[in-house]
């Protein structure tokens, strides 16, 4: 019968044994192992939302700094914060990358264009 159900024979035997012991139909738990519970509370989330509403240009280090000032004992890594923001609050934060002006100056662009066209 295990092939008809699409499960391993050992799984079917375990289900049958559990059914005989409890008279309840065993079922496979659909909830995935979610791992360690998040250390972010609703207060952390509301504070983060307020920070982002005031200044949408903030990045992870700024948010961690503000949360550390606001809440005593708050210590989460940048990775944990980004994971929580991305998966629970549906917010993505990227650190800005600034390029020097000399790289994009008109003379430099012209020189690079001439070199490329050779």
Contact map, one row per residue, 1 for C-alpha under 8 A:
1111100000010000000000000000000000000000000000000000000000000000000000000000000000000000000000000000000000000000000000
1111111110110000000000000000000000000000000000000000000000000000000000000000000000000000000000000000000000000000000000
1111111110000000000000000000000000000000000000000000000000000000000000000000000000000000000000000000000000000000000000
1111111000000000000000000000000000000000000000000000000000000000000000000000000000000000000000000000000000000000000000
1111111000000000000000000000000000000000000000000000000000000000000000000000000000000000000000000000000000000000000000
0111111100000000000000000000000000000000000000000000000000000000000000000000000000000000000000000000000000000000000000
0111111110110000000000000000000000000000000000000000000000000000000000000000000000000000000000000000000000000000000000
0110011111110000000000000000000000000000000000000000000000000000000000000000000000000000000000000000000000000000000000
0110001111111000000000000000000000000000000000000000000000000000000000000000000000000000000000000000000000000000000000
0000000111111100000000000000000000000000000000000000000000000000000000000000000000000000000000000000000000000000000000
0100001111111110000000000000000000000000000000000000000000000000000000000000000000000000000000000000000000000000000000
1100001111111111000000000000000000000000000000000000000000000000000000000000000000000000000000000000000000000000000000
0000000011111111100000000000000000000000000000000000000000000000000000000000000000000000000000000000000000000000000000
0000000001111111110000000000000000000000000000000000000000000000000000000000000000000000000000000000000000000000000000
0000000000111111111000001110000000000000000000000000000000000000000000000000000000000000000000000000000000000000000000
0000000000011111111100000000000000000000000000000000000000000000000000000000000000000000000000000000000000000000000000
0000000000001111111110000000000000000000000000000000000000000000000000000000000000000000000000000000000000000000000000
0000000000000111111111110100000000000000000000000000000000000000000000000000000000000000000000000000000000000000000000
0000000000000011111111111100000000000000000000000000000000000000000000000000000000000000000000000000000000000000000000
0000000000000001111111100000000000000000000000000000000000000000000000000000000000000000000000000000000000000000000000
0000000000000000111111100000000000000000000000000000000000000000000000000000000000000000000000000000000000000000000000
0000000000000000011111110000000000000000000000000000000000000000000000000000000000000000000000000000000000000000000000
0000000000000000011111111000000000000000000000000000000000000000000000000000000000000000000000000000000000000000000000
0000000000000000011001111100000000000000000000000000000000000000000000000000000000000000000000000000000000000000000000
0000000000000010001000111110000000000000000000000000000000000000000000000000000000000000000000000000000000000000000000
0000000000000010011000011111000000000000000000000000000000000000000000000000000000000000000000000000000000000000000000
0000000000000010000000001111100000000000000000000000000000000000000000000000000000000000000000000000000000000000000000
0000000000000000000000000111110000000000000000000000000000000000000000000000000000000000000000000000000000000000000000
0000000000000000000000000011111100000000000000000000000000000000000000000000000000000000000000000000000000000000000000
0000000000000000000000000001111100000000000000000000000000000000000000000000000000000000000000000000000000000000000000
0000000000000000000000000000111110000000000000000000000000000000000000000000000000000000000000000000000000000000000000
0000000000000000000000000000111111000000000000000000000000000000000000000000000000000000000000000000000000000000000000
0000000000000000000000000000001111100000000000000000000000000000000000000000000000000000000000000000000000000000000000
0000000000000000000000000000000111111000000000000000000000000000000000000000000000000000000000000000000000000000000000
0000000000000000000000000000000011111000000000000000000000000000000000000000000000000000000000000000000000000000000000
0000000000000000000000000000000001111100000000000000000000000000000000000000000000000000000000000000000000000000000000
0000000000000000000000000000000001111110000000000000000000000000000000000000000000000000000000000000000000000000000000
0000000000000000000000000000000000011111100000000000000000000000000000000000000000000000000000000000000000000000000000
0000000000000000000000000000000000001111100000000000000000000000000000000000000000000000000000000000000000000000000000
0000000000000000000000000000000000000111111110000000000000000000000000000000000000010000000000000000000000000000000000
0000000000000000000000000000000000000111111110000000000000000000000000000000000000000000000000000000000000000000000000
0000000000000000000000000000000000000001111111000000000000000000000000000000000000000000000000000000000000000000000000
0000000000000000000000000000000000000001111111100000000000000000000000000000000000000000000000000000000000000000000000
0000000000000000000000000000000000000001111111110000000000000000001000000000000000000000000000000000000000000000000000
0000000000000000000000000000000000000001111111111000000000000000000000000000000000000000100000000000000000000000000000
0000000000000000000000000000000000000000011111111100000000000000000000000000000000000000000000000000000000000000000000
0000000000000000000000000000000000000000001111111110000000000000001000000000000000000000000000000000000000000000000000
0000000000000000000000000000000000000000000111111111000000000010001000000000000000000000000000000000000000000000000000
0000000000000000000000000000000000000000000011111111100000000000000000000000000000000000000000000000000000000000000000
0000000000000000000000000000000000000000000001111111110000000000000000000000000000000000000000000000000000000000000000
0000000000000000000000000000000000000000000000111111111100000010000000000000000000000000000000000000000000000000000000
0000000000000000000000000000000000000000000000011111111111000000000000000000000000000000000000000000000000000000000000
0000000000000000000000000000000000000000000000001111111100000000000000000000000000000000000000000000000000000000000000
0000000000000000000000000000000000000000000000000111111100000000000000000000000000000000000000000000000000000000000000
0000000000000000000000000000000000000000000000000011111111000000000000000000000000000000000000000000000000000000000000
0000000000000000000000000000000000000000000000000011111111000000000000000000000000000000000000000000000000000000000000
0000000000000000000000000000000000000000000000000001001111100000000000000000000000000000000000000000000000000000000000
0000000000000000000000000000000000000000000000000001001111110110000000000000000000000000000010000000000000000000000000
0000000000000000000000000000000000000000000000000000000011111110000000000000000000000000000011100000000000000000000000
0000000000000000000000000000000000000000000000000000000001111111000000000000010011000000000011100000000000000000000000
0000000000000000000000000000000000000000000000000000000000111111100000000000010000000000000000000000000000000000000000
0000000000000000000000000000000000000000000000000000000001111111110000000000000000000000000000000000000000000000000000
0000000000000000000000000000000000000000000000010010000001111111111000000000000000000000000000000000000000000000000000
0000000000000000000000000000000000000000000000000000000000011111111100000001010010000000000000000000000000000000000000
0000000000000000000000000000000000000000000000000000000000001111111110000000000000000000000000000000000000000000000000
0000000000000000000000000000000000000000000000000000000000000111111111000000000000000000000000000000000000000000000000
0000000000000000000000000000000000000000000100110000000000000011111111100100000000000000000000000000000000000000000000
0000000000000000000000000000000000000000000000000000000000000001111111111110000000000000000000000000000000000000000000
0000000000000000000000000000000000000000000000000000000000000000111111110000000000000000000000000000000000000000000000
0000000000000000000000000000000000000000000000000000000000000000011111110000000000000000000000000000000000000000000000
0000000000000000000000000000000000000000000000000000000000000000001111111100000000000000000000000000000000000000000000
0000000000000000000000000000000000000000000000000000000000000000000111111100000000000000000000000000000000000000000000
0000000000000000000000000000000000000000000000000000000000000000000100111110000000000000000000000000000000000000000000
0000000000000000000000000000000000000000000000000000000000000000001100111111000000000000000000000000000000000000000000
0000000000000000000000000000000000000000000000000000000000000000000100001111100000000000000000000000000000000000000000
0000000000000000000000000000000000000000000000000000000000000001000000000111110110000000000000000000000000000000000000
0000000000000000000000000000000000000000000000000000000000000000000000000011111110000000000000000000000000000000000000
0000000000000000000000000000000000000000000000000000000000011001000000000001111111000000000000000000000000000000000000
0000000000000000000000000000000000000000000000000000000000000000000000000000111111100000000000000000000000000000000000
0000000000000000000000000000000000000000000000000000000000000000000000000001111111110000000000000000000000000000000000
0000000000000000000000000000000000000000000000000000000000010001000000000001111111111000000000000000000000000000000000
0000000000000000000000000000000000000000000000000000000000010000000000000000011111111100000110000000000000000000000000
0000000000000000000000000000000000000000000000000000000000000000000000000000001111111111000000000000000000000000000000
0000000000000000000000000000000000000001000000000000000000000000000000000000000111111111100000000000000000000000000000
0000000000000000000000000000000000000000000000000000000000000000000000000000000011111111111100000000000000000000000000
0000000000000000000000000000000000000000000000000000000000000000000000000000000001111111111100000000000000000000000000
0000000000000000000000000000000000000000000000000000000000000000000000000000000000111111111000000000000000000000000000
0000000000000000000000000000000000000000000000000000000000000000000000000000000000111111110000000000000000000000000000
0000000000000000000000000000000000000000000010000000000000000000000000000000000000011111111000000000000000000000000000
0000000000000000000000000000000000000000000000000000000000000000000000000000000000001111111100000000000000000000000000
0000000000000000000000000000000000000000000000000000000000000000000000000000000000001110111110000000000000000000000000
0000000000000000000000000000000000000000000000000000000000000000000000000000000001001100011111000000000000000000000000
0000000000000000000000000000000000000000000000000000000001110000000000000000000001000000001111100000000000000000000000
0000000000000000000000000000000000000000000000000000000000110000000000000000000000000000000111110000000000000000000000
0000000000000000000000000000000000000000000000000000000000110000000000000000000000000000000011111000000000000000000000
0000000000000000000000000000000000000000000000000000000000000000000000000000000000000000000001111100000000000000000000
0000000000000000000000000000000000000000000000000000000000000000000000000000000000000000000000111110000000000000000000
0000000000000000000000000000000000000000000000000000000000000000000000000000000000000000000000011111000000000000000000
0000000000000000000000000000000000000000000000000000000000000000000000000000000000000000000000001111101000000000000000
0000000000000000000000000000000000000000000000000000000000000000000000000000000000000000000000000111111100000000000000
0000000000000000000000000000000000000000000000000000000000000000000000000000000000000000000000000011111110000000000000
0000000000000000000000000000000000000000000000000000000000000000000000000000000000000000000000000001111110010000000000
0000000000000000000000000000000000000000000000000000000000000000000000000000000000000000000000000011111110011000000000
0000000000000000000000000000000000000000000000000000000000000000000000000000000000000000000000000001111111011000000000
0000000000000000000000000000000000000000000000000000000000000000000000000000000000000000000000000000111111111000000000
0000000000000000000000000000000000000000000000000000000000000000000000000000000000000000000000000000000111111100000000
0000000000000000000000000000000000000000000000000000000000000000000000000000000000000000000000000000000011111110000000
0000000000000000000000000000000000000000000000000000000000000000000000000000000000000000000000000000011111111111000000
0000000000000000000000000000000000000000000000000000000000000000000000000000000000000000000000000000001111111111100000
0000000000000000000000000000000000000000000000000000000000000000000000000000000000000000000000000000000001111111110000
0000000000000000000000000000000000000000000000000000000000000000000000000000000000000000000000000000000000111111111000
0000000000000000000000000000000000000000000000000000000000000000000000000000000000000000000000000000000000011111111100
0000000000000000000000000000000000000000000000000000000000000000000000000000000000000000000000000000000000001111111110
0000000000000000000000000000000000000000000000000000000000000000000000000000000000000000000000000000000000000111111111
0000000000000000000000000000000000000000000000000000000000000000000000000000000000000000000000000000000000000011111111
0000000000000000000000000000000000000000000000000000000000000000000000000000000000000000000000000000000000000001111111
0000000000000000000000000000000000000000000000000000000000000000000000000000000000000000000000000000000000000000111111
0000000000000000000000000000000000000000000000000000000000000000000000000000000000000000000000000000000000000000011111
